[in-house]
Amino acid sequence: MKTRKLISIILVSVMLFGIFSIAPVSARSADNPLNLAFRQQSAVDRAKVLIEKVCKGDISKFPDAFRALFEAILSVLIDVPLTPLGDKLDLSGYELVFEDDFDGESIDLDSWYIRGEGKSRGGYKSGDQIKVKDGNLIMSGQYDENGKFGAGWYGGDLALIEKYKEGYFECRCICNTGTGFWSAFWIQARHPYEAEYSQGGVGGAELDIFESIYENRRNSFIFQTIHCAGVDGVQEGFQSRILGFYKGKNINKEYNTYGLKWTDEEYIFYVNGVETTRSTFGNGVSTVEEEVILSICIPDAEILDKLDKDKYYTEYIVDYVRIYQESENG
């Protein structure tokens, strides 16, 4: 009992120190204040849950509780990425409904299609940037003097033909290196940015299972985000919630897995089979079928202007994409 009380006093004291020392620092963040506040609150809540488990006698959670508390303080102070510390992925009651290990000689065009070729931000999207090689899907970003749409910067999107509603979605990949282009695995409804259709996400949302944004390449972490329109009746523009920045393992050199479990109640995000966060951002979870997409994303022209046209080349390497849905026999 004395040990539990001591642990509780230490952890709570450190937490209070962090909470009461943060406001002036966090106010300097360039991020949307609401997004920042949400991430900070999520980090603190995560620490509180783990601390409570320790205080109730689960000493095995002490290392995670200490890490969560330390990261919560840093998150409030300087908005740092978090280590995934949630529950491990449990697919009990789910069955595999789609899998592509990219072991063939070319893209399976019975399952996939080249999405949205043409102008995109500061460059172009083209199927020429997407190929299958050595058991992987390779999506490349580069400057091409002889590109499909003329000289320019090229990336691309690949999407599944079949749409899905709910389930668990996962890819195993190595994110591209270098600044500029970035890697993404995401799900998108037909009209997630128009309030009339999205209805705050119930009628469709964009679910970013992960994005490895170019500005943060050295830090080996990813973003997980939800976008939709019409939240709380707002009719102008669309609303976004950056759920958090989460650490992977050397994401630009090693394979990591990124997943989303989409249920009728919430979205649960994962990195390497460990839960990162849960959300019902908006007016509720999507109730419509959505498109599953892999992208090597093209930045804006001002970013591209800083890259060396002759030397820049980057690859997003995908080992597999898998989709599970609840079994009828559940």
Secondary structure by P-SEA (a helix, b strand, c coil): caaaaaaaaaaaaaaaaaaaacaaaaaaccccaaaaaaaaaaaaaaaaaaaaaaaaccccaaaaaaaaaaaaaaaaaccccccccccccccccccccccccccccccccccccccccccccccccccccccccccbbbbbbccccccccccccccbbbbbcccccccbbbbbccccccccccccccccccccccccccccccccbbbccccccccccccccccccccccccccccccccccccbbbbccccccbbbbbbbbccccccccccccccccccccccccccbbbbbbcccccccaaaaaacccccbbbbbcccbbbbbcccccc
